[in-house]
Each structure stands twice: as structure tokens, then as C-alpha cells.
């Protein structure tokens, strides 16, 4: 396989405690399992260093990357520096959680070129944080943001969740108001999604709580859009708002189908129109690497129909929309029922703010249309 990619993702699967809503692959941290992980991921870097690449973005996610020890973090950073070539203006991001980072770790991150922090705040309401299963308090979160600013980071992103059971619009407004007074450049606002494999899903099925009314959740999203844009954060994707010049380049590459490599257990890759991923189990991942080959599984080529689906689905997520050359899709989205949801200018199709609220329904309809349309399948 020709290995040309400009983005690299590193998955660190450890958490001190798995959040109640999380469906990503993660496991409880301990020193012994950290050693196995580190040995394996350094091996995978060695196995991929021969491939040609010049990185524009590098993203370390999880899990909770910041729960790794100082020693392991430094070994990881050293290996990245030795095995991967990067552009001078690389965007180098890492996810951190307030309960697992301190001044020493932040200084180490800066010294190895990390220039963007993504902080998992989620809420500044302690009751909501407890419901989500977070191990930090609202005070911890604000102190971590302030510490990052004081340590010289000038590209800070905050993750937030809305639509939490028991959450009201007033609480959501308070969280946003407190954060915009800090020196941050990017805010991601995600509606709470219920994955059937999570603790929250089981509690919901048992009738132990109910989700907020739809109109309340919609009001939270509409407030975030209006409020954040009034404070200089422009919405560039359904859930993402940034000060000018601080859009997440790594995620934009995902949405634009730019080739990327994923390293670590459960990490996914997209290269040369092929999708593949590593086993979603640390022990299976480590065992695969023993033979001296990458642990890639489920290698398949994206066909024309799938490629079109992804281009539409991912492109419409962005505020700028997507350029389409398929007249039948444009005709479908130009019908009266989408008048207030879709904006069409020539071949460029965009979701309106109202359309973004109903994006899942729109995506489902468009993808079904593509699947059943002979003209779309012909390209």
C-alpha cells in the first residue's frame, strides 16, 4: 500500500475512570498495562517510519492521554520526533483532562512542540459532571484552563456537552459565560449521545432518568450559536466554534477526506482510498505487533458510492458546505421541504443553522437517496 498521509492520530486508551457516556475504546490505567502499551506503540512507530509522509497535523487523543506518567509521555514524544517528519507549521494537539494534568506535564508538552490543547471540561456544573461520571470539579476545570494559559499555550480548545439529563438552559448559559471570559480560542459543543454500550444507556433503559425535552436541547444549541458568535467564535462545523485562524486543522482534514494514519489500539486510518484499523483491545493489538508487522485489520477500499456518501455526509457538517456535481442530489435538496434547511449556490450546498439542528435527519435521507439512485452510483 502506498503510504501517503499528512495527518497522524495517536490513541492512548487509558482513563482513571471511564465516563458514563463514553463509547470509545478505553481501559483503566495502571503502571503495568501502561508499560505494555508504551512498548507496543513504540514498536508500531518503528514499523511505520519507513513510509513517506510529511505531517501537517498530529493529534494525541483517547482515553485520557494526560494520565500517562511523565516518563512515558516523554518516551512517546521522543519516538514521534525520531520517526515522523513534520512541517514547520504543524498543528500538534493533545487531549487533556483537568484531574490528570499539572504544570510539569504541561511544560513537557510544550517543550516537545505541542501547540494546541483540547481540554475535556464538558460542564461547569458539578451535578452535571457527577452525572457524566467525570472525576474533576468545575473548579478543577477552570484552574486547568488558567494554568494552561499561564504556561504559555495560546491555542486552547474546550469540549462541552449539552442535553444532559437534569440540565436546564440557565446552567448551559452559565457554563458558556464563565468560559468566554478565559483566554481560549476554540469551543466544541456536543449534544449528549446515548450509545447502547454505555452505563448511561442502561440507566436510561431502566427508567432512572429521562433526557431533556427536545425543545430544551434545541434552545441550548441555538443559544450557543448566537452567544459564541457574538463573542467572536465563528461556527465552522456543526459542533465547533473558533476564533479566526483557530479552526482545528486536524478535524478539517478528517472531514475533507485527507489521508491519515492512526496508531495505537482501536486507531483508524484512511490512506489510498482504503480504510483499516487496529484491534480494539490492547492485548490483541500488542500480540499482532510481535510478528513485526502493523496490526491493521478490516482493510477495505472505499467504492464510488461510499466515497460519495462520505463526501456529502462529512462536507455538509462544515459551515462552508460541499461542492456537488450530482444534479439529482442538488435537485433533491433544492425541493421545497428543504427550503429553510439547505442553502444552494451553484454547485455548493450548505446546511443553514436550522438545517444543522436537523442534520441527522437530513443526512439519513441523503444517504438513502444515494444508496437507491442509479445515477449517483455511476458517479
Residue, then its C-alpha position, 0 to 999 in steps of 0.5 A: x500500500x502506498x503510504x501517503x498521509x499528512x495527518x497522524x492520530x495517536x490513541x492512548x486508551x487509558x482513563x482513571x475512570x471511564x465516563x458514563x457516556x463514553x463509547x470509545x475504546x478505553x481501559x483503566x490505567x495502571x503502571x503495568x498495562x501502561x508499560x505494555x502499551x508504551x512498548x507496543x506503540x513504540x514498536x508500531x512507530x518503528x514499523x511505520x517510519x519507513x513510509x513517506x509522509x510529511x505531517x501537517x497535523x498530529x493529534x494525541x487523543x483517547x482515553x485520557x492521554x494526560x494520565x500517562x506518567x511523565x516518563x512515558x509521555x516523554x518516551x512517546x514524544x521522543x519516538x514521534x520526533x525520531x520517526x515522523x517528519x513534520x512541517x514547520x507549521x504543524x498543528x500538534x494537539x493533545x487531549x487533556x483532562x483537568x484531574x490528570x494534568x499539572x504544570x510539569x506535564x504541561x511544560x513537557x508538552x510544550x517543550x516537545x512542540x505541542x501547540x494546541x490543547x483540547x481540554x475535556x471540561x464538558x460542564x461547569x456544573x458539578x451535578x452535571x459532571x457527577x452525572x457524566x461520571x467525570x472525576x474533576x470539579x468545575x473548579x478543577x476545570x477552570x484552574x486547568x484552563x488558567x494554568x494552561x494559559x499561564x504556561x504559555x499555550x495560546x491555542x486552547x480548545x474546550x469540549x462541552x456537552x449539552x442535553x444532559x439529563x437534569x440540565x436546564x438552559x440557565x446552567x448551559x448559559x452559565x457554563x458558556x459565560x464563565x468560559x468566554x471570559x478565559x483566554x481560549x480560542x476554540x469551543x466544541x459543543x456536543x449534544x449528549x449521545x446515548x450509545x447502547x454500550x454505555x452505563x448511561x444507556x442502561x440507566x436510561x433503559x431502566x427508567x432512572x432518568x429521562x433526557x431533556x425535552x427536545x425543545x430544551x436541547x434545541x434552545x441550548x444549541x441555538x443559544x450557543x450559536x448566537x452567544x459564541x458568535x457574538x463573542x467572536x467564535x465563528x461556527x465552522x462545523x456543526x459542533x465547533x466554534x473558533x476564533x479566526x485562524x483557530x479552526x482545528x486543522x486536524x478535524x478539517x482534514x478528517x472531514x475533507x477526506x485527507x489521508x491519515x494514519x492512526x496508531x495505537x489500539x482501536x486507531x483508524x486510518x484512511x490512506x489510498x482510498x482504503x480504510x483499516x484499523x487496529x484491534x480494539x483491545x490492547x492485548x490483541x493489538x500488542x500480540x499482532x505487533x510481535x510478528x513485526x508487522x502493523x496490526x491493521x485489520x478490516x482493510x477495505x477500499x472505499x467504492x464510488x458510492x461510499x466515497x460519495x456518501x462520505x463526501x456529502x455526509x462529512x462536507x455538509x457538517x462544515x459551515x462552508x458546505x460541499x461542492x456537488x456535481x450530482x444534479x439529482x442530489x442538488x435537485x433533491x435538496x433544492x425541493x421545497x421541504x428543504x427550503x429553510x434547511x439547505x442553502x444552494x449556490x451553484x454547485x455548493x450546498x450548505x446546511x443553514x443553522x436550522x438545517x444543522x439542528x436537523x442534520x441527522x435527519x437530513x443526512x439519513x435521507x441523503x444517504x438513502x437517496x444515494x444508496x437507491x439512485x442509479x445515477x449517483x452510483x455511476x458517479 
